Amino acid sequence: MNIKTDFNKYYFEINENGKLISKLTSESNSIGKTNYLGNSIEFKTKERWWEKYQYSIIKNSKIIGSINFNWLLDSIITIDEKGLEKKYILKTDSFKQEFNLYDDNKIHLLKYKKISGDFSVFEINCEIIKKPEEMIDLNELVIYTYFPAFQIMHGTLINQMNGGG
């Protein structure tokens, strides 16, 4: 599975075997929005100022989860659907330039790593290390868990463009 990321047009798309699975785009009312298997999926910042960098995951107009960041820029993704809550941790490995997804039992599930492209338009390989539990569709999990990586990379790109390190 490959993910094409384009910060110039602020979107990412998930492709498998040359077929478009999902494309997440930004618009004025939301941070990110896509459709997958007939479901509307949206990411919005939380309303209170102290939650500025926390996101709600909204599926078909219902909040089903959240994304929070810790001081290491790891992302804690919580999904609560069908009465079941599951947590995932997306860890940043800046030395290897990759992101690794673990479930709440510390089982390594996915690895996101850049394979080609330039500074703002590039492709990411999504390697499946271990299939997650059947609670959630794999592609849907990729949408939920690549979004915080996309936000982190976008923040880093803006920082570098503004002269930061």
Contacts in CASP RR format, 6 or more apart in sequence:
PFRMAT RR
TARGET T0000
AUTHOR 0000-0000-0000
METHOD contacts of the structure
MODEL  1
MNIKTDFNKYYFEINENGKLISKLTSESNSIGKTNYLGNSIEFKTKERWW
EKYQYSIIKNSKIIGSINFNWLLDSIITIDEKGLEKKYILKTDSFKQEFN
LYDDNKIHLLKYKKISGDFSVFEINCEIIKKPEEMIDLNELVIYTYFPAF
QIMHGTLINQMNGGG
1 14 0 8 1.000
1 15 0 8 1.000
1 16 0 8 1.000
1 21 0 8 1.000
1 125 0 8 1.000
1 126 0 8 1.000
1 128 0 8 1.000
1 139 0 8 1.000
1 142 0 8 1.000
2 14 0 8 1.000
2 15 0 8 1.000
2 16 0 8 1.000
2 18 0 8 1.000
2 115 0 8 1.000
2 123 0 8 1.000
2 124 0 8 1.000
2 125 0 8 1.000
2 126 0 8 1.000
3 12 0 8 1.000
3 13 0 8 1.000
3 14 0 8 1.000
3 15 0 8 1.000
3 112 0 8 1.000
3 123 0 8 1.000
3 124 0 8 1.000
3 125 0 8 1.000
3 126 0 8 1.000
3 142 0 8 1.000
3 146 0 8 1.000
4 12 0 8 1.000
4 13 0 8 1.000
4 15 0 8 1.000
4 121 0 8 1.000
4 122 0 8 1.000
4 123 0 8 1.000
4 124 0 8 1.000
5 11 0 8 1.000
5 12 0 8 1.000
5 121 0 8 1.000
5 122 0 8 1.000
5 123 0 8 1.000
5 124 0 8 1.000
5 150 0 8 1.000
5 153 0 8 1.000
6 12 0 8 1.000
6 120 0 8 1.000
6 121 0 8 1.000
7 120 0 8 1.000
7 121 0 8 1.000
7 153 0 8 1.000
7 154 0 8 1.000
7 157 0 8 1.000
8 120 0 8 1.000
8 121 0 8 1.000
10 25 0 8 1.000
10 26 0 8 1.000
10 154 0 8 1.000
11 23 0 8 1.000
11 24 0 8 1.000
11 25 0 8 1.000
11 26 0 8 1.000
12 23 0 8 1.000
12 24 0 8 1.000
12 146 0 8 1.000
12 150 0 8 1.000
13 20 0 8 1.000
13 21 0 8 1.000
13 22 0 8 1.000
13 23 0 8 1.000
13 24 0 8 1.000
14 20 0 8 1.000
14 21 0 8 1.000
14 22 0 8 1.000
14 23 0 8 1.000
14 126 0 8 1.000
14 139 0 8 1.000
14 142 0 8 1.000
14 143 0 8 1.000
14 146 0 8 1.000
15 21 0 8 1.000
16 139 0 8 1.000
21 36 0 8 1.000
21 139 0 8 1.000
22 34 0 8 1.000
22 35 0 8 1.000
22 36 0 8 1.000
22 139 0 8 1.000
22 143 0 8 1.000
23 34 0 8 1.000
24 32 0 8 1.000
24 33 0 8 1.000
24 34 0 8 1.000
24 41 0 8 1.000
24 143 0 8 1.000
24 147 0 8 1.000
24 150 0 8 1.000
25 32 0 8 1.000
25 33 0 8 1.000
25 34 0 8 1.000
26 32 0 8 1.000
26 33 0 8 1.000
27 33 0 8 1.000
30 42 0 8 1.000
30 43 0 8 1.000
30 44 0 8 1.000
31 43 0 8 1.000
31 44 0 8 1.000
31 45 0 8 1.000
31 55 0 8 1.000
31 151 0 8 1.000
32 42 0 8 1.000
32 43 0 8 1.000
32 44 0 8 1.000
32 147 0 8 1.000
33 40 0 8 1.000
33 41 0 8 1.000
33 42 0 8 1.000
33 43 0 8 1.000
34 40 0 8 1.000
34 41 0 8 1.000
34 42 0 8 1.000
34 143 0 8 1.000
35 41 0 8 1.000
36 139 0 8 1.000
36 140 0 8 1.000
36 143 0 8 1.000
37 137 0 8 1.000
37 140 0 8 1.000
39 59 0 8 1.000
39 60 0 8 1.000
39 140 0 8 1.000
40 58 0 8 1.000
40 59 0 8 1.000
40 60 0 8 1.000
40 61 0 8 1.000
41 57 0 8 1.000
41 58 0 8 1.000
41 59 0 8 1.000
41 140 0 8 1.000
41 143 0 8 1.000
41 144 0 8 1.000
42 57 0 8 1.000
42 58 0 8 1.000
42 59 0 8 1.000
43 55 0 8 1.000
43 56 0 8 1.000
43 57 0 8 1.000
43 58 0 8 1.000
43 67 0 8 1.000
43 147 0 8 1.000
44 55 0 8 1.000
44 56 0 8 1.000
44 58 0 8 1.000
45 51 0 8 1.000
45 52 0 8 1.000
45 53 0 8 1.000
45 54 0 8 1.000
45 55 0 8 1.000
45 56 0 8 1.000
46 52 0 8 1.000
46 54 0 8 1.000
46 55 0 8 1.000
46 56 0 8 1.000
46 66 0 8 1.000
53 69 0 8 1.000
54 66 0 8 1.000
54 67 0 8 1.000
54 68 0 8 1.000
54 69 0 8 1.000
55 66 0 8 1.000
55 67 0 8 1.000
55 147 0 8 1.000
55 148 0 8 1.000
55 151 0 8 1.000
56 63 0 8 1.000
56 65 0 8 1.000
56 66 0 8 1.000
57 63 0 8 1.000
57 64 0 8 1.000
57 65 0 8 1.000
57 66 0 8 1.000
57 67 0 8 1.000
57 77 0 8 1.000
57 79 0 8 1.000
57 144 0 8 1.000
58 64 0 8 1.000
59 81 0 8 1.000
64 79 0 8 1.000
64 80 0 8 1.000
64 81 0 8 1.000
65 77 0 8 1.000
65 78 0 8 1.000
65 79 0 8 1.000
65 80 0 8 1.000
66 77 0 8 1.000
66 78 0 8 1.000
67 75 0 8 1.000
67 76 0 8 1.000
67 77 0 8 1.000
67 78 0 8 1.000
67 144 0 8 1.000
67 147 0 8 1.000
67 148 0 8 1.000
68 75 0 8 1.000
68 76 0 8 1.000
68 78 0 8 1.000
69 75 0 8 1.000
69 76 0 8 1.000
69 148 0 8 1.000
69 152 0 8 1.000
70 76 0 8 1.000
72 91 0 8 1.000
72 92 0 8 1.000
73 92 0 8 1.000
73 152 0 8 1.000
74 89 0 8 1.000
74 90 0 8 1.000
74 91 0 8 1.000
74 92 0 8 1.000
75 89 0 8 1.000
75 90 0 8 1.000
75 145 0 8 1.000
75 148 0 8 1.000
75 149 0 8 1.000
75 152 0 8 1.000
76 87 0 8 1.000
76 88 0 8 1.000
76 89 0 8 1.000
77 87 0 8 1.000
77 88 0 8 1.000
77 89 0 8 1.000
77 90 0 8 1.000
77 144 0 8 1.000
77 145 0 8 1.000
77 148 0 8 1.000
78 85 0 8 1.000
78 86 0 8 1.000
78 87 0 8 1.000
78 88 0 8 1.000
79 85 0 8 1.000
79 86 0 8 1.000
79 87 0 8 1.000
79 88 0 8 1.000
79 135 0 8 1.000
79 136 0 8 1.000
79 144 0 8 1.000
80 86 0 8 1.000
81 135 0 8 1.000
81 136 0 8 1.000
82 135 0 8 1.000
84 135 0 8 1.000
86 103 0 8 1.000
86 104 0 8 1.000
86 133 0 8 1.000
86 135 0 8 1.000
86 136 0 8 1.000
87 103 0 8 1.000
87 104 0 8 1.000
88 101 0 8 1.000
88 102 0 8 1.000
88 103 0 8 1.000
88 104 0 8 1.000
88 109 0 8 1.000
88 141 0 8 1.000
88 144 0 8 1.000
88 145 0 8 1.000
89 101 0 8 1.000
89 102 0 8 1.000
89 103 0 8 1.000
89 104 0 8 1.000
90 99 0 8 1.000
90 100 0 8 1.000
90 101 0 8 1.000
90 102 0 8 1.000
90 145 0 8 1.000
90 148 0 8 1.000
90 149 0 8 1.000
91 99 0 8 1.000
91 100 0 8 1.000
91 101 0 8 1.000
91 102 0 8 1.000
92 99 0 8 1.000
92 149 0 8 1.000
92 152 0 8 1.000
93 99 0 8 1.000
93 100 0 8 1.000
96 113 0 8 1.000
97 113 0 8 1.000
97 114 0 8 1.000
98 111 0 8 1.000
98 112 0 8 1.000
98 113 0 8 1.000
98 114 0 8 1.000
99 111 0 8 1.000
99 112 0 8 1.000
99 113 0 8 1.000
99 149 0 8 1.000
100 108 0 8 1.000
100 110 0 8 1.000
100 111 0 8 1.000
100 112 0 8 1.000
101 108 0 8 1.000
101 109 0 8 1.000
101 110 0 8 1.000
101 111 0 8 1.000
101 112 0 8 1.000
101 145 0 8 1.000
102 108 0 8 1.000
102 109 0 8 1.000
103 109 0 8 1.000
103 132 0 8 1.000
103 133 0 8 1.000
107 130 0 8 1.000
108 129 0 8 1.000
108 130 0 8 1.000
109 128 0 8 1.000
109 129 0 8 1.000
109 130 0 8 1.000
109 131 0 8 1.000
109 132 0 8 1.000
109 141 0 8 1.000
110 126 0 8 1.000
110 127 0 8 1.000
110 128 0 8 1.000
110 129 0 8 1.000
110 141 0 8 1.000
110 142 0 8 1.000
110 145 0 8 1.000
111 125 0 8 1.000
111 126 0 8 1.000
111 127 0 8 1.000
111 129 0 8 1.000
112 124 0 8 1.000
112 125 0 8 1.000
112 126 0 8 1.000
112 127 0 8 1.000
112 146 0 8 1.000
112 149 0 8 1.000
113 124 0 8 1.000
113 125 0 8 1.000
113 127 0 8 1.000
114 122 0 8 1.000
114 123 0 8 1.000
114 124 0 8 1.000
114 125 0 8 1.000
115 122 0 8 1.000
115 123 0 8 1.000
115 124 0 8 1.000
115 125 0 8 1.000
116 122 0 8 1.000
116 123 0 8 1.000
117 123 0 8 1.000
119 157 0 8 1.000
120 157 0 8 1.000
124 146 0 8 1.000
126 142 0 8 1.000
126 146 0 8 1.000
128 138 0 8 1.000
131 138 0 8 1.000
132 138 0 8 1.000
132 141 0 8 1.000
136 144 0 8 1.000
159 165 0 8 1.000
END
